[in-house]
Amino acid sequence: MTARIRRQRGIALMLVMWVLTLLTVMAVSLTVSRRTEIALTDNHVESARFRALAEAAIAYTALHYMTPEAQIDAEQGTAWLPNGQPRTWFFAGSELTLRVFNESSRYDLNQIRPETLRTLLEVLGLLPEEADALAAAIVDWRDEDDLALLNGAEDADYAEAGRAFGAKDADYETVEELRQVLGMTPERYRLLAPEVSVQGGSAQPVERFASPAVLATLKGLTLEEARKEIAERDRTEVAGTTSTTLVERGGPVYRLQVTGPRSSGAAQRMEALFQLAPGRQPPYQVLWRRQGLAAETRGDNESESTANRSDES
């Protein structure tokens, strides 16, 4: 009888321990789930707040470039040059970093000539034979015929390389299409993409705000010589309230990069292309926006976004 009671007590103890273990697992699971939901909610709120701040930055930048230099107030400081220099802007309790580029100081991907493209690629560090082949492939992608340039690539070459598609035989609609060109690697794309455009670029970029690579291509300089010339070119910015000398500020199409802090430590980024339209409503048009970018710097350390195009308007 005593042994039976002891066995029953042992069974009861095991059941109690299993119930306690199950309750503990359930409690931990609910806690983790709640923390995950809270983190996701905070992330969504933070992202939405940054998007709103980025929209405000676009409007503020457009206003600055539409404001005559003589009317730029003390808060705005100097007339901004669209040369990619970082500028700190405080708005709604947040600190943002703004970089503005003159889009017409980039090469138009649909107009650039093969020999110019070859020179640009060599300036960016490709060997002559590599630059020649890649430049020809980039041009073959956009031209309407099926005849490959020397060292270029048309449909047969893509098929031989095992690609499911051939050359587009039409204009580039986005710079990201370069990734599909035969011979393009992530590293080569990272170098080339910041120097070209499909909206606002030119076959003969505006030299005044050109990047080192574009300036070197335009003037037949080395990259180091171009960097020195740009350092001298942008050494002085003229204050809008004190100078009687007008400052060339490019336009009317500008590229804006907005960077803001995130509580987790990783920066949030947005890039937008907008065109000024003074006298119209609205006075500027956002051509496209990209969210979640890696930083792009035109100069010593060029890099380009790997994010997808989004929120186009």
PyMOL commands that set and color helices and strands:
alter all, ss='L'
color gray80, all
select helices_A, chain A and resi 2-66+69-71+103-105+114-123+128-142+155-160+175-180+186-195+207-209+212-219+223-233
alter helices_A, ss='H'
color red, helices_A
select strands_A, chain A and resi 87-91+94-102+107-108+196-197+253-260+268-276+284-291
alter strands_A, ss='S'
color yellow, strands_A
deselect
rebuild
show_as cartoon
